[in-house]
Amino acid sequence: MSDFPTHARVVIIGGGAVGVSSLYHLAKAGWTDCLLLEKNELTAGSTWHAAGNVPTFSSSWSIMNMQRYSAELYRKLGAEVDYPMNYHVTGSVRLGHTRERLMEFQKVVGMGRYQGMDLNILSPDEIKRVYPFVETHDLTGALHDPYDGDIDPAQLTQALAKGARQMGARIERFCPVTAVRREGDEWVIVTPKGEVRCEKVVNAAGYYAGKVAEMFGRKLPMMVMSHQYMLFDTIPELEAWSKEAGHKLPLLRDVDSSYYLRQEKMGFNLGPYEGNCRAHWVEKSDPFPDDFSFQLFPDDLERLEWHINDAMARVPLLGQANLTKVINGPIPYTPDGNPLIGPMPGVPNAYEACVFTFGICQAGGAGKVLAEWVTEGATEWDMWSCDPRRFTGFEDADYCVKKGMEVYGHEYAIHFPHHAWPEGRDKKLSAVHEATKAMGAQFGPYNGWERALWYARPGDDTSEASQRTWDRAGPWFGAVKAECEAVRDAAGILDLPGFSRYVIEGAGAAEWLAQQITGKLPAVGRLGLAYFADDKGRIVTEMSVARIAADRFLLITAATAQAHDKDWLLRHLAPGLTLRDETEAWSCQILTGPKSREILAAVSDGDLAKGWLTHQQATIAGQEVWLFRVSFAGELGWEIHSPVGVTAKVYAAVMAAGTPLGLKPFGMFALNSLRVEKGYRAWKGDLSTDYTVLQGGLERFVDWSHAFRGKAALEAEKQRGVTKRFATLVIQAGPQDPPYMATIWKDGVIVGELTSGYHGHRVGACIGLGMLAVDVNVPGTAVEVDIFGTRYPAVVQADAPLWDPRNERIRA
């Protein structure tokens, strides 16, 4: 076609709500030379059959931000672009059957209020005033969200499309992408209408995103579920009530029974998330179709029978209605249920905005986030929860299906802090997995690696059901206390498979790396913590840097950061330098405690007099290892890095030498307790792009004398004054430790938030790490911390570790 564009700044593949929102937000950011390609008509995928619910509720801070933004956008979008829209802001009532569910609601209420939303908890009696037709006899309460509602997905998409076109962006329908290729610094997008060259490309292809990803050489971590909802005919009693009230009923969610019930005109829409769910396009007998535009699966109501009966018992009015229609359509799922928004790992100038399970309520915020990634290279909110790099490639098809079905069947499940979901486990095992398992290890997955969370003693309850609690004193508590005491008094050993490891070398490696980090490089033979900032001075990541030679470095980072940090390094790597990923080749144990030197001396020829933050090659039981004089537990100790093939021998030798001296294995729960006592930060909790390096209290890791990314932004922040800064609190907490983003209060005003909260067994107190307004961040200041709706007294501590504040034990 003669008018088909041959060039665009950005090409978006996929014309659902998310793809069109991405186009709209790119245009709004001033990037109007953008093109969206849709293989059929706009909304032809999951968008057209979506129910269109628009909740703001989420237990994730970042996803709540995204959904809140969507709701705010939708309320003004129709007037902004002059397009009629059926958007009903009805509010919602989310029912709770248990104490634990009400605690989850209280957690979300605190987060929502911090984001400016007036969420509140209703008693069973109060529920009836908001939703008169519901049975409340067995409920503990409910969460009321006045911002919830529903929208017509097609109208939403067309409104966004109209807005994008008004700003100069272009949409090409009935134009499938058949291939892509890289030529120089451009992408060439191949379609039946012609080829388009572009600087950047976005995969927003919904449940077809996996097929599009294959064009880029990428295996997308996704699967497709069949989701049904039912439409019921007019109910005269409901019609009479609505006309008298002048509005619709709030959207009702019975989350413990796993369904939503929405007023649809003068009838109902019932949408369950059943445990006996079904995946599609998995078996050879059910192949992935070339085109499924505007199509549905056959009805399968038998598997919803329990939910239908339960909903009719909860809202008897539903039993009066005739079922008129069943919608059964494909919904994509990632293994954790969150979408993919951000850079395509390992692929230059390519991005993903796909695999949305709740695409309508997230589309507005997702478009904003995607546009920020494309135009600025970073997002306003830390969006690790949706970053494609949180998956690292081990997620095969079987894993994706099992986890997707698990997430779907527990769509409304509570995510407890000590609970590990059972599906898709044992993907990657330590060389000493069986040995630790025999000692009682209870495992949890970290980037697929099974790590011991705690070591059960005889009689300890190790059932999955026992993990489903917010309470601190779960069955692990006594065991974790004993593990911490062993580290304090004798020694402990923690098996840590899966540390991400990269070797960077080449002429000029030191000069390049110095420009990437805020601080100084260690000398040869030494190691140190390094912080990587973005252009705004915000914390991108933390790595341990060991200098092997003048221009050769070993970088070690968190297991979950493997793809993220590797992608960051490769995107900035200078020509002539090489990066080698050695993650799979090595394993690691932390040996720590006052007797660790004595234990190591019995089995190693290493120079154990070498000081803190040194490294050396040595042997243990005749096996070559690398000893790092460092300990995240805050005691005298070493990290023992060994090739996987000899790890079992090394571990056995250390255990044999240490057991008579009181050496005990410990797990990740104990490590969390030990590290908060030292004020050590955790990645993507305390350390994230939600905070600058200065806000994170990391100025001692900043060398102002050299050039580094983000320096100008940090200098400007330092000059105008940091408004909030990292703080440690001792909290007189009740039975629960504070959850992530628990709010800190002073004189009835929110003055900060916690990014970590846990019980410190060595100091015998609940400790909170977080961000606090500088005028309140004064040692001795009394504040309060909201923990599940109750404010507990807390005291701001000095800027030093609570345990061993002068680091005398770790340097011993």
N, C-alpha and C positions, 0 to 999 in steps of 0.2 A: 504494500500500500504506500502510495506516494507520501502521505502525511504521517506515516509511522515514524516515531522519533528514532534517531540513530545514536543519540548520546543523552545521558542524564547524569547528574551528580550522584544520585542514589537510585537504585532499583529495588523495589520491594516485591517479593514473590508471595502472593496470597492476598485475597480480597475479603477476608473476614473482618470482624470488628477490630481485632488487634492490628492487622495489617493496615487497615484504613486509618485507625487511630495513630499509628506510627507515621503515616503520610501526613496527616493533619498536624501533628506536633512538629515534624520536620519543617513543614511550611511555616508554622507559627514561629519557629526559631530562625526564620529567614532563609532556609534552604528550600526555595521554591522550585528549583530545577530537579524535581524528583518525579519518578514514574512508578506506578504500581501496576503490576501485571497479574491478572486473574484468569485462570484457565476457563472458567465458566462465567456466571453472573456473580456479582458481589453477594456475599452471605451464603454461597452454595454449599459450604461445608457445615461445620458444627454450629455456626452462627444461626442458620435459618431455623433449626429445630430446638435451639436453646430455650429454656424456660424464661430467662431474662431476669432472674433475681439479682438484686444489687445490694448485698450485705456489706457493711463495713467491718463486721466482726472478724477478727483473726487473732490467734495466739502468737503470731509473728509480728514483731514491731515493723519490719519493712513492708510486709504484705498489707498490714493495716494501713500504713501510710499510702500505699498504692491504691487500695480500695477506697479509702477516705477521699483521695484526690478524684477518683472516678465519680463518686457520688456528687462531689462539689461541681465537677465539670458538667455532669448530665443535667443538673438543676438549671444551668444557665445556657446550655448549648443550643436548644431550640431557638431561643430569642437571638442568640449571637449570630446564627447562620440563617435565620428566618426559615425554619423547617419545622412543621408540626410533629410533635412527639408525644406518645403515650407513656409518660413517666409518672408513676404513682408512688409518692413518698408516703408510705403507709405506716412506717415503723415496723418493728418485729418484736415478738415475744419468744424467747429461747428458753424452753422448759428445762428444769433441773430436777432429777429424782434423788440425788445423793448429796452428801456433804462435800465430796470431792468435786462434783460438778459446780456447786455454788462457789467453791474456792476458785475454780477456773474462771468463772464469771467475774469474781472480784478482781482477779488479776487483770482481766481484759478491761474492766471498768477503769482501773487505774491507768492503763496504757491509753485508753480512749480519751480520758479526761486530760491527760498530758498532751494529746494531740488536738485538744480543743473540742472534743465531742462529749456531750452530756449524756453518757450512758448511765443506767442505774439498775439496781436490783429490786425486784418486786417480791413481796411475800406471797404465799399462796392465796391469801384473801385479796391482795391487791391485783393479782392476775385477772380475776373475774371482772374488775372494773375496766380493764383494758381489752379483754377478750371474753365476752360474757358466755360464750357457748362451750368453753373448755371445762373438763372435769379436773379438779385440782386436789382430790382427796389424798393422793399418794405423792405429791410433789413437795420438794424442799424450797422451791422458789423459782425465780426466772430472771433472765436478763432482758431489760427493755432497751431497744435501740431505736430512737426516734428517727434515725436517718436512713433506715432500711427501706426497701421497696422493690418495685419491679419496673422494667422498661421493655418496650418492643425492640428486640434485637435488630430487626431489619431497619426500622426507623432510625435507631441509633447509628447504624452503619451508614445509612444514606445521609444523615445529617453531618457526620464526620466527613464523608466524601464530598458533600456540597461545600463544607467549609474549606477543605483542602483545595478543591478546584477554584474557589473564590480567591484563594491566595496565590494561585498560579501553578499548583501541582497538577499532575496528569494521571488519569486512570485509563488503562487499556483492558477492556473486558474481552472474554473469549480469546485469550491469547496465552496458551500454556507455554511454560518454559520447558524446552526439551533438552538443553545442555548448557553448560557454562564452561568457560576456559579462561585462563590467565594469559594476558599478553602484555608484557612490560609491567607497568604500574596500573593497568586497567583490567577490569573484568569485562568479558564479552558474554552477553546473555543471548542465547539462541532461542528464537521462537518461530512459529510458522509464518509470522508476518514480517520477519526480518531480524537482524541482529542489533542489539543495543550495547553500546560501550558505556561503562560507568566507573566511577571511582570506588564506590562502595555498594554492597549488596546485602539485603536482609532476607532471611528465610522466615517468612510468616505464614507458612503453608498449612498450619493446623495439623490435622491427622495425616496429611500428605507430607509433612515436614521431613519424615524419614527418607522418603523417596528423593526429595530435593537435596537433602544433606548428602546423599550418595553421589550427587554430581560434584560435590566438593571433596570427595574422598573421606567423608565423615560418617561414622556409624552413630546414629542418634539414640540416646538412651530413652526409649519410649515404647509404649504399647497402646492398644485401643480397647476401651471398655464399651459395653452396651449399657446405656442408661435409659430407663423408662420413667415417664411420668404420665399421669392419667388426668383427663379432663372430665368433670362432672357437670351435669345440666343444672339449670336454674332451680334454686330452693326458695319457695315463697317466703319462708320465715326469714331467711337471710336477706332476701330482696327488701322485705319490709323494714328490717333493722337498718340496712344500709341507707335507705331513703330517709328514714327518720334521723339517723346519725349524721348524714351528709358526707359520709366517707366509707371507704372499704375497711374491712377488718385488717388488723396488723398481720403480717406474715408470721405464721406459727411454725416453730421448729421444735420437734420433740427429739432432741439430739441423742438422748439415751436410748430411744427406740429407733433412731436413725431414719428420719424422714422429715420433709417439710410439707406444710399444708398452706396453700395460698388461695385467697379469694380470687376467682377468675370470673369477671363480670358478676353475675349473681349466683355462680356455682363455685366449684372448688378445683384446684390443681393440686394433686398429691404426688410427690416425688420421693420415693424411698431410695436409700443406699443399702442394698441388701447384702448380707454376708455371703449368701450362696449366689454370688455374682458370676458374670460371664465375660470372658475376653473374646475379642473377635479378630479375625484375620491372623490367626496363630497357626492353625493346623493346615495341612495340605488340602484337606477337604473344604477349607474355607479360605481361599487365597485372597490376597489383597487385590481389590478391584482397580482397573485402570481409571475408572470414573465412578464416583458414588455421589455426584452432585444431586442435591435435593431428593435424596433417597433415605429410606428408613429400613430397619430390620423388622422382621415379623414380631408381632406381640408375643410376650412370654410371661404372662401374668401369674402363672403358678408359683414362680419363685418369689412373688411379692405378697402372697396370701397373708402371711403373718402380719406384715406391715399394714395392709389394708384393714384387717380386723382390729389391729391396735389403734389405728387412726380413728376408726369408727367408734371405738370405746372411749377414746380421748375427747373426740368432738362428735357426739351422737348425731348432730345435725347432718353430718356427712352421710349417714346411713339412709337418709331420705332422698338422696340424689341418684339419678341415673347416670351410669358411666356412658359418655358419648364418644370418647376418642382416647387412643393410647399412642403416645409418641415414644418410639424406641430407636434412638440414634447413637452414632458413634461419638465417643468423647475420649480424647487422648490423655494419657497419663505418663508422667515420668516416674521413676522408682520412688520418689518421695512426695509426689503429688503436686509439687510446685512447678511453675513453667520454666522455660529457658529464655532468659532475656539477657543479652550481652554479647561480648565478642565470641566468635566461633573459634574454639581452641585450635591453635596452630595454623589458622588460615588468615592471611592478611586482608584487612579491610572488608571482612565479612562478619555478619552479625546474625543472631538468632532472636526471634520473638515468636515463639511457637510452643506447642504442647501445653495449651492452656486448658485446664480442667474447669476453671470458672472464668471463662474468657470474657463474659459480658461485664461482670462486676469489676474485672481487673483491666479491661481494655483501655480505659482512659488513662489510668496510671501507668500501664505498660507502654503506651505510646509516648508518654512523657519520658519515661526511663530510657526507652530505646533511642529516642531523639537525642537525649543527653549523651548516651554512649557514642552515637555517630558524630555529633557536632562538637562535643567537648572532650571525648575520651574518658569521661568519668560521670558519675551520677550524683545528684544532690543527696540522696539517701544511700547508705550502704546497702546494696542489694545482693549480698552473698546468698541469701535464701533462694534466689532465682538465677544466679550466675551459672552459665553452662559449664564453667570450669570446675564446679563442685563435683562433677562426675569425671572419672579419670580413664575410662576405657575398659575396665574389667566387667562392666555391666552388660553381660551377654543377653540374648533374647529370653532365655529361661528366667534369668534374674529379673529382667524388666517386667515380665508377665507376672511372676509371683509377687513382686513388690507392688505393682500396679493394682493387682487384685486385693492385696492386703490393705492398701491405702483406701481403695474404693469401699471395701467392706467395713472399714473403720473411719469413714469420712469425717464423722463428728467425734471421733475418739479424743479423750484427754491425753495430752502428751506429758507424762510424768517425768520428773528429772532423773529418776534412777531406773527407768524402764527401757528395756531393749526389745524391739520388735523381732519376732522369731523367724519371719520368712527371709529367704535369700542369704542365709548365714553360711559361715565356713567357706567363704570364697577365697580368702587368703589366710594361710596359717603360718604362725611362727615356727621356726625350727625346733622350738622347745614347747610347742603347744601341748603335746600329750603329757609332758612332764609337769607343766603347770596345772593342767586339767586334773592330774592325779593328786595334786596337792589341794584341790578344792576350788580352783579358779572358776569364777563366774564371769562370762565373757560378754563384751559388747563390740560392735563393729566400728572401725575408724578407717574410712576409705576402703572398706572391704576387709581390712586386717582385723582379726580377732585379737583383742587385748583383754587381759584380766581386769575386771572392774573391782573385784574384791575376792577374798579367799574365804569360802564358807567353812565354818567349824562344824563338828558333829552336832546335829540337832538344829542348825540354822535352817530356816525356811528358804528354799531356793526356787520356789514356784514362781511362774510368771505373774500370777495373781498377786503375790506379795509385793511385787514391784509397783503396783498401781496405787501409789499413795503420794501425797504431798509431804507427809510427815518426815521429819529428819530421822526419827528413830525407827527406821525400817529394819528388817532382819539383818541388814549389812552393818548396822551402826556399831555394835560391839566389836565385830571383826575389824572394821576400819580403824576404830580407836586403838585396838591392839597392834595393828600394822603401823600406825603412826608412832606409837610408843616404842616399838622395836626400832624404828628409824632413829628416834630420839636417843634411845638408851644404848643400843647395840649397832645393828645394821639391818638394812632392808635391801631387797633386790627386786627391781621392776623390769619385766620383759617388755620391750617397746619395739615390736616389729613395725616396719613401714615408714620410719622416718624418711622424708623426702631428701634426697642427696644429689647435688650437682657439682661436678668439677668444671671450673672455668679456667682456661689457660690460653696462653698466647702472648706474643709481644704486645705490651701495652695493657695487659689485663688489669694491673694495679691502678693505672691511671683511669681506666674506664670505670672500674668498680668504685673507686673513690668518688666519682661523680654521681653514682647511683644511690649512695647512702648518706645519711645526715652526719655521721660521725667519722672517726678516724679508722683507717685500716689497721689491723693488728700487725705486729712484726712477725717475721718468719719464726715459726715454732710456737706462736701464741694464737689465741682465739678470742672472739668477743661477739657481743650482740650487735647487730646492724639493723637499722631501721630505714625502710624505703618509703619515701614520701611521693605524693603526686604533685602536680603543678600548684595545687592549692595548699600544699603543706600538710595534707591529711595523711594518716597512717595507712599505707598500702599493705605492708607486711613486715614481719620481723624474721630475720634469719641469723643463725649462728655462722660466723665466718672463721674458718681455720686457714691460716696462711701456711701453705706447704712449701712454697718457694717464692721468689720475688714476684713472678707473674703466674703463679698457680694457686688457686684457692678451692677449698671445699666449702660449699654452702649447704647447710642443713636446716630444714624447715619442717613444719607440721605435716603429718601424714595427709590430712584433709586438704592441705595447701598444694599438693603435688602438681596438679595441672595449672592452677592459678599462678603459682610462683614461677613455674617453668615457662608459662606463656608470657608472663611479665618480663622475665630475663631475656627470652628470645626476641621479643618485640623491640627491645632496646639494645640488644647485643651489637657491639661495634664490629665492623668488617675485620676479618683476620683472626677473631677470637673463636674458640670452640666451647660448646657446652655439652657435657656428657651426663646423662641421667644414670646414676648408679644405685637408684633406690632399691631395685630388686636384688642386688648383689650382696647387700649388707644387712646385718641385724644389729640390734643394740640392747644393752641392759644398763640400767642405772644401779650402781652399787653405792649406797650412801649410808652414813651414820658414823658415830665416833670410832667404831671398830673396823671401818672399811679398809683403812690402810693396813691394819694387822692381817685382815683376811687376804687382801691382794698380795701382800708380801709373801704369803705362804705358797702362792701359785704362780707369781709373775716375776720376771727379771727386770721390770720397768723401774725407772728412777722415781720412786714414790715421794722423794723430797721436793720434786718439781712443784712450783707454786700454782696457785689458783689461776685459771685461764691459760694453762699451757696444754700442749698436746704432744704425744710421742708415740712412736711405734715400739711395740714390745711383744712379749709372748706370754701366754697363759697356758699352763700345762703343755708347753711346747708348740702351741698354735699361735700364728701371727695375728695380733690384734692392734687396735689403735686406742690409746687411752686419752680421754679428754678430762682434764681436771675441772669439772664443773658439775653442779647438781641443782636441778630445778626444785628439789625438795628442801634446799636451804641448810644442808648439813655437809660436813666433810664427805667428799665422794668423787666418783669418777663415772663417766659414761664409757662403757666398754663396747667398742664397735668391732664386730667380727664378721668375716666372710660367712655367708649363710651355711656353707658346707662344713664349717668347724664350730658353729655356734653351740651345738648341743654339747660338744666336748668341753668347751669353755664354760658354759653354764653349769655343767655337772661338777667341774673342778672347783668353781667358786662356791657352789652350794656345799660341797663336801668339806671344804676348808672353813666355811663360815658357820655351818650349823652348830658345831660345839661352842661357838662364840656368841650364839644368839641370833644369827642371821635368819630373817624371815622374809618370805616373798610378800610383796604388797602390790596393790592394784591402782587403777586410775582414780577411784574415789579417794583413796588415801593421798595420792599425789595432789589432787585438787585441794584437799584440806591443808596440806603442807605448803603449797605454793601461795594460797591466799594469806597465810600467816607472814609470808615474806613480801607480800605485795607484788608478786610476779604476775604479769599480765598474760591473759589468754587471747590467742588470735581469734578474730571475728566475734569476740565478746568485748573485752577491754580494749583491744587493738582493732580499729576498723576505720573506714573512711568517714564515719560519723564524727570523728575527732581529729584535730590536728596533732602534730607531734608535741607542740607546747601544751595543749590541753591535756594530752596524755601523761604529762609530768615527766617527759623524756628529754628535757633540755640538757641533761648531763651527757646525752648521747648525740649532741649537736656540736659540731666543730664549725664555728662561724668563719674560720679563716680560709675555708676552701669552697669552691663552687659545687653545688649539688642541686638536684631537682627539688623545687619547692622552696628554695632558700629565700627568694624575694618575697614570697607570700608569708613565710615565717618571720622574716625581718619586719614586715609591715605589721603583722599581728603583735609582735613583741613591742613595737613602737606605740601602737594604739592601746595596748594592754589586753592581756588574756582575760576573757570574761568568766570562764569556768575552767576548773583544773581538776586533775585526778586527786582523789581523796580516799583515805582508809577510815572506815567507821567500825567501832565496836557497838554491837546492837544487843539490847536486852530483848531478844526475840522470844516468841512463844514456841510452839512445837514445830514450826516450819522455818526453814531458811528462806530468805527473800528470793523471789524469782527474778529473772532478767528483766531489766527496765522497771523494777520497783521504784516508786517515786520517793524522794527525800523532801521532807517538809520542815519549814521553820516559820513559826508564828502564823500558821494557817495558809502558807503560800508554798508552792512547789519550788524548791531551790536546786534540784539536781535529780540524778537517777543512778541506780546501781547497775553495773555491768557484770558483776560477779557477787555471789553471796553464798557462804558455806560455813560450816562449823569448823573451827580450828581446834584440833584435839590437844596440841601442845600448849596452847594458851587458855584452853577451856572456855572459849567464847565464840559467839556468832560474829563473823566478820563480813563486812561489805566493802567492795571496791567499786568506785564509780566516779562520776563527775559532779562537781559541786561548784556553785557560784563562788567567786573568789572572796567576796565580802563575808561569806559564811565559812569559808574553808580556812578556819583558824583553829589550831589545836585546842581542845577543851570545849569547843562550842557544842551545846546541846541541840540536837535536831531530832526528827522522828522519821522512821521508815515505814511506809505502807506495805504491809505483808498480808496479802489476801483480805484487804479491807479493814485491817486493824493497824493503827499507827503505834509503833513500838519506839521507846526512847533509844537514842543512839548518841554517841559522842565522837566528834571528829578527832582523829589521832594525828600525831606528828608525822612529818614526811619522812618516815623511816619504817623498816619492817617491824612488825609486832614481835616477832621471834628473832632473837639474836640481832638486835638493831645495828650493831657495829660489825656484823659479819665475822665475828671471831671464830665461830664454830666452822663456818664454811672454808675459812682460810687456814685452819689449824694444820 
